[in-house]
Amino acid sequence: MELRHFEGKFVVGLTGVMSYANYQPHVLWHYFMPRRNEIKNTEGEDLYSIQALPADFFSPFIPTREFQKWAARPVTEVESIPEGMVSLYIEPGMYAVFNYKGD
């Protein structure tokens, strides 16, 4: 894990709602991976796995509390988004980055 300043960018992909009690990101990635090349104006080959947690998510921690999970690719513009996909702007700031390779 590394803390890194992020300049901010748009990503395009699929999103789903889940909780840690029912954490199944593999389902989201199962649908995203065959469609990832439909995304236009991609920026590199990186794939982003993003969790958008409410500010009070861990206070107190409740395993069934839901959050948004994303499987996405960074893009240079969001004018053409494939059907069924959505865009997200990641604000500039400090982020924890986990580089991961594997299943």
N, C-alpha and C positions, 0 to 999 in steps of 0.2 A: 504494500500500500504506500502511496505517495501523495502528499498534498501538493496540488499544482494550481497555479493561477490560470484560469480559463478565460479566454477573450470573449466568449459568447458566440453562439452559432445556432443555426436551424438544423433540425434533424427531421427525417421523414420515416415513418414506419407504422407498426401496429402497436396498439396499447390494450391493456386489459386490467381489470380490477382483481386484486387478490389480497390475501392476508398471510401472515406467517403461519397461522394454523392450517391454512390450505394453500401453501406456497408451491405453485406449479409453473415456474417460468419456462420449462421445457415445452409446454403446450403452446405458449406464445411463440417461441422460437421455431417450433415445428411448422407453424403457419407462415412465419416471416421468411425463413431461409429460402424456400422455393420462389418467393416473389421479390427478393431483395434487388434483383437486377432490373426490375420494372421501374425503379426509382431513377429519375433523370437528374442531371446536374450534381452527381455525387462528388464528394470531396475525399479522394483517397479510397482505401479499401477497408478502413476501420468500421467496426460494428459497435453500436452503443447499447448497453443494457442499463437502463435508467430506472430508478425507483423515485417517485415523487411522493414524499411523506409529508403529512401535515406538520406544522410547526410544533405541536404538542404531542406528537406521535408516541414518544417514549415517556410521557409524564401523565399518568402511569402507563407502563407497557401493558397492553392488552393484546394477546396473540391473535384475536379475531378481528381487530381493527383493520379496516381495508385501506389500501393505498393503490396508486397507479403504477404499473410496471410497463416499460417500453422495450421494444426490440426495434432498433432504428439505425439509419445511416446518416452521416452528416452530408449536407447539401449546400451548394452555393446560392441557390434561390429556390423558392417554393411555389413557383407559378404553375407547375404541372405535377399534381400529386395523383398517384395511381388510385383507382377506385377502391374504397374500403380502408385506405391508409389516411393518416393525419400528420400534421406537422406540429412541432414543438420548438419554441425558442428557449434555449438554455442561456440564462442570464450570465453575464460576466461575474467572476468571483473566484473564491478558493474552493476547490473540490477535492474529495478523496478519489484517487484513481487506482483501480485494481486492474493490472494487466493480466489477462487470463488466456490460456490456450488449453484446449482439451474438450472433452465431451460436455 
